[in-house]
Amino acid sequence: MNTFPRKGTCWRQDLEASRNFNARQKHGFLMVLAWFENFRLRLGLPPARESAVRFWKQEVLNKEKTRESWQLEQWGEAISWYLGWLTICQQKGIDGRSLPERMRNAADSAGMRRGLARRTRQSYGGWIARYGLYAKEARKAMQPETASAFLGWVVKERQCSYATQKIALNSLVFFFRDVCGFDEVRFDVRLRKTPKRIPTVLSQSEIPRLFSNLQSRYLLPARLQYGSGLRLGELVNLRIKDLDLERGLITIRGAKGDKDRTTMIPESLKPALANHLIESRKLWEKDRELKNPGVALPGGLERKFSRAGESWDWFWLFPAPRPSCDPESGITRRHHLHPQVFNKALRRAAVRSNIAKRVTSHALRHSFATHLIEGGTDLRTIQTLLGHQDVTTTEIYTHVAMGANQLGVTSPLDSMTDLPSQLGSRRIDERR
């Protein structure tokens, strides 16, 4: 290695400056090392040989993916180069984390001091890491002019939605104020409003097809999300105490905007939910017998009620099948159903059902609202069930319902009677 780590640099810069590899090799190295870094950050692993071994076993040697021999050879060379670079960093006392990683970690620490929610810190950290990749150097990353150029790139080149643009802007404002210590931050950029898109909605015949091809462990959560109009985060964060089967109500606490609301439990799901509670209690009793730590509690409740996480009423409605390490506290305990795992299961079921739509868990919420409108439910009631602050947000579903021809409008094509019975049955020579 003839390119040695320099103070304040990161592996990306030293890889680009290296004379040992050609441009094609550098491109391949950059791909796998960025992949490795994202893997580490997702699991909270440090830059070390042990992390590389775990990455190689879990990601590279994935039994579901077939790797070519040249890929394994190139990726192995990339990891070896990185570990060698990391060893020299340790010998020289240089921080081996990349600039995006250092910026992300600094933002996470500042967010914890501010008391920001974990998902907010993750969102801010992701955008701040992308900004670090764009800036390339720590000195440039602390210049508002660089941030303005980055935001302009997000708006014009990436053409992100208006909501995404605002998240990127808020992330950089947080970075300059709470991490860099700027008293006032001004960015020379104008956000561009984007039109609202029509949501993906499944028809009332596609919903049963989707459920019939869904793995059994995810069927009840999917039916509840569609039947109650829940967001994904609201679904997986439900506790036993939030379910009132006798009154047929679900209480959603700390939803979007940190607001509480109630929604209905479908009558057809009550027997299945009652059986599910019996099985979940067996899992809770098993955790208590093994003296496992209680489930995580929101906000400062864990400090105020230290043993509440061990009680049945705070147990997850949809618990994970096995305990795992809590990235927030480092405690190994039982968590709720993982949102990404649930989403992937729905996408697999959509493929098996031959549904040619982009099916996510949120499509079930969209379908809930649309089907209520098509059934004659008024917008104000649907707004309350969905937890929308403004009824104009709920009105988007009227456009989807109109597309399902719920207004009694007949196409002029349907009123014509003298059309050919079979389209394309005869070829017409247009040159005549």
N, C-alpha and C positions, 0 to 999 in steps of 0.2 A: 504494500500500500504506500504509494508515494504522495498521497494527499492526507495530511495528518489533521486531526480535529483542532479547530481553533476556538478560542474562548468566545462565547456568544454565538457560535454557529450551530447548525444542526446537520443531521446526516444527509438531508436533501441537497444542501449547498455543497458539501464535500463530495457527494456522489457526482454531482454535475461538474465539479472541478477536476475530478479524477481523470488521469490520462491512461489508466489501465483498461478502460472499456470503451467500446465504440458507442455511437448514439443508440443503436438498436438494443444493445445490452443494457445501457442505462435506462432505457424505457421499460424493459422487462423487470429490471431491479426495482425501479420506482413503483411499479404496479404491485409487486408482491410485498415490498416493505411497507407501503401504505396500507395494504391489506392486513399485514401483521400488526401495524400500529393501531388500526381501528379495532382489531380483535382485542388487543391489550386494553385499550381504553374502555371498551364495552364491558370487560370483565374486571376492570380495575387492577390489572397486573402491571408490575414494574418492568422497565426495559432490562431484561436479563436472559441468560441462557435457558433457565427453567421455563420462562414464558415462551421462548422460541420452540422448545421441545413440545410444549402443550399445544401451541399453534400448529405445529407440523402434524401432530397426531390427530387433532380434532378437525382441522380445516383442510390441510393439504391431502392427507391420507383418508379423506372422506369416502366411505364405502359407496355412497350414492353417486359419486362423481368418478368418471374415468379420466385419469391423468396420463398424458403422453410422457414418454421417457425424457424427451428434450425439455419438457416443462419442469419435471422433477429435478433435472440437472441444473437448469438455469435458476430455479427458485432456491435450490440448495446453495448455489454459489452466492446468491444475493444474501441469504441469511448468514452465511459464513463471513461475507464481507462486513455485514452490519455488526456481527458479534466481535469481529476483530477491531472494527472502529470503536465499538463500545468499550473494549478492553483498554485501548489507548486512552480513551476519555477518563476511565477510572484511574489509570496510572498518573495522568496529568491533573487529576482533580477537577475535571470539566464535567458539567451537567450534561449527561447523554440524552436528555429528553429533547425532542424537536421543539421548534418555536411554537407551532400550533398546540402541542401538548402542554408546554409551559404556560401559554396564555389561557388555555382551557382550565388548567388546574388553579391558576390565580383567580380566574373568574368564579370558579366553584367555591373557593375559600371565601371570597368577598361576598358571594351570595349567601353562604351559610351565616356569615356575620350579620347580614341584613335580614336573615330569617326567611329567605325566599324558599318556595316549595321546590322539591327535588326536580320535578318536571320542568319548572321554569329555569332552574339552574342548568339542566341538560340542554334546553333549547338555546339559552344564551351562550353556553359553552360551545355548542356546535357551530353557531354563527361566528363566534370569536375565533374558533380554530380555523374556519374557512377564511376569515380575514387574515389570520396569521400566514396561511398558505399564499394568499394574494400578496401580502406585503413582503414576505421572504426574509426581511431583516427586522430585528427588534426596534432599531432606531426609526425606521420608516413606519412601523406599526403604531408608534406613538405620535404620529403627525396627523392632525385632522384632515389635511389635504389628501393623504393616502386613503383615509376612511371615506372621504367624499367620492374619490375615484372608484372605490370598491362598491359603494352604494349605487353609483351610476351604472356600474357593470351589472349589478343585480337587477336594476330596473330595465336597462336597455338591452343588454346582451342575454341575460338569463330569462328576461321577460317573466319574472315571477308574479304571482298574484298580488293584489294590493295588500292582503292580510300578511303574506310572507314578507313583503317589503317593509311593513311596519315592524314585524318581529326583528328583522335584520337591523333596522334603525334603532330600535329600543335596546338591542344587544350591544351595539357599539356605543350608544350613550352610556349604558351601564359600565362598559369597559373603561371608557375615558374618565368617567366620574368616580366610580367606586374602586377601580383597580389602579388607574394611572394618577388619580388625584386631581383631575382638572376641576376647577370651580364652575366653569361655564363651557359648554361645547356647542359649536355651530358647524353644521355640515352643509356644504354648497351642493344640494341635491334636491330635486323635486320628484316626489313619488308620483307614480302614474296609476290612476284608478283603472281597474280592469272590470269588465262586465261580469255579472253573476252567471254562473253556469247552471244548467239544468241538472239536478241530482240524478244519480242512477237509481232506478226503481224497478223492482221485480214485479212481474204480474202475479195475479192471485193463483195462477196455475204453475208458475215457476217456484213459488215458495215451497209447496209440498215436494216438488222434485228435488229441490236443494236439500231439504231436510232428510229425504229418503236416502241420499247419498252421503250424508254427514256421519262421521264417526260417532258412536253412541255416547261417548264421554262429553261431546260438545253439543249434543242435541238439545238438552234441557236449557243451557245458557242461550243457545240460538233462538229457541222458541220463546223464551222469556224476553229477549231483547226485541224480537219482532212483535210480540204480543203486548209489550208495555212501552215501546218506543224509547228505550234507554240508549244513552251514549255508551261507547265501549268502556271508557273509564268508570262510568257509573255502574255498569254491569259487574265488572270484575271486583270492584271495591265494596260490593254489598256485604253486609254483616247479617248474622242470624237475627239480630234485634230489629233490623230494618224491614223484616217480612212480617206482615200481619195477615195470616191466612183467613182468619174469621171475618175480618172487615174487608178483605180483598184489596189491601193497599200495600204499596211499597213506598218507604220513605227514603228519598235520595238526599244524602247529607253532603254539604260542601261541594255542590255541583259547580257548573260553569258560573263564574262570577261569585263563587263562594256562597251560593244560595241553596237553601233547602227547598224541597218540593215533594209532593206525593204523586204517584201514578197508580194505575189499576193493575191488579193481578188477573190475568185471564181465568175465567171459571174452569176451562178445560185443563189448566195446568195445576190446579190446586192438589189433586191426588198425586201427581208426579212430584210436586214440590214437597208434599208431606212425606213421601217415601224417601226423597233425597235428604231430608232433614234427619231421618233415622240413620241413613248410611253415614252422613257427615258427623253425626254425634259419635258413632263408633270410632271414626278417625280422631275426633277430639279426645275421646277417652283414652285412645292409644297413646296420644301425645302426653297426656297427663300421667299415664302409667310409666312412660319412659322419662318423665320429668323434663321434657323438652321446653325450651323457653316459649312464652306466650307469643301470640301474633303481634305484629306491629300496630301501634295506635296512632291516630292522627294528632298533629300539633303537639302541644305540651301535655296531653293527657297521660303519656307514658311516665312523665315525671310526677304528675299529680296522683295518678292511680297506678302504682307500679305493678300491682298484681291483676289488673283488669284484663290484660292480654291473655291471661290463662282461663278466663271465664267463658262459658258456653255462648253467652249472648254476644260477645265480641268476636267470636270465631267467624271465619270467612264463609259466605254462603256457597261459594265455589272454590274450595281450597285446592292447592296444588297437590299432586299425588305423593310428593315426597318433600322433606325439608331441603332448604338451600340457604346459601349465605346471603344475608341482607347487606347489599352494598352500602347502605346508609350507616349502619351501626357495626357491621362485621359479625353480627350474631347469626348463627345457623338456626333457622326456625322455619315454620311452615308459612308459605306465602299463598296468595290467591292465584287463580288461573292466569297464566301469562297472556297479555293481550296479543302479542305477535303470534304466539302458538295458535290461539283461537282464530285469528285472521287467516293464517295459512291453511288451517283446516277448512275454513269456509271457501277459500279459493280452490282448494283441491276438490271439494264437493261440487263447486260450480262447473269445473272442467268435466267431472264425471257425469254431470247432469246435462252437458251440452248447452249450457247457458252462455251465449256469446255476449256477455256484459262484464264490466269490471266490478266484480262482486267483492265487497268488503263488509265488515260488520256494520258500518254506517249505512250501507244500502238497506239493511233490515229496518233501521230507524226511519229512513226515507220512505220505505214501503209502508210502514205502519201509518205514517201521516197521510200518505197519498190514498191508501185504501180507506181510511176513515172519511176523507173528503168525498171519495167516490160513493161511500155509503150514506152520505147526507149529514155527517157531523159538522157542526159550525166551526169556523176558524178560531173563535175565542176559546172554545173548549180544547181544541187541538194545541193552541198556543200554551195553555196552562199545563197540559200533559207533557209537552216537549220541553217546557222550561224556557221558552223564548222570551226575551225581554220586550221585544217589539213585534207586533203582529205582522209587520211587513216581512219579517224573516219567515214567518209561517206561510205567507202568501205565495212563496215560490212553488209550493206543492199544488196550487191551483192550476199552474201552467202544465204541470205533469199530468194532472187529472184531465185537463182539456185535451191533451194529446191522446188520452184513452177514450175520447169521444163521449164525455159525460155531459155535454151540454145539449144533446139532441140535435146536433148539426149533421146534415147529410151531405156528403160530397157530391158535386154535380156529376161526377163520373158514374156514381151509382144510379142516377136517374135516367141514364141513357139505355135504351133497349135494343138499338140496332147495331151494337158493336159485335165484332167477330167473337165467336165463342172460345176460340183457342188462339192465344197470342203467339206469334212466331210460327204458325202452322204453314204459312206460305212465305217464300222469299220474294221480295219485290225488287225488281231491277230499277234502281234509282236513276240509271242513265237514260231510260226511256222517257 
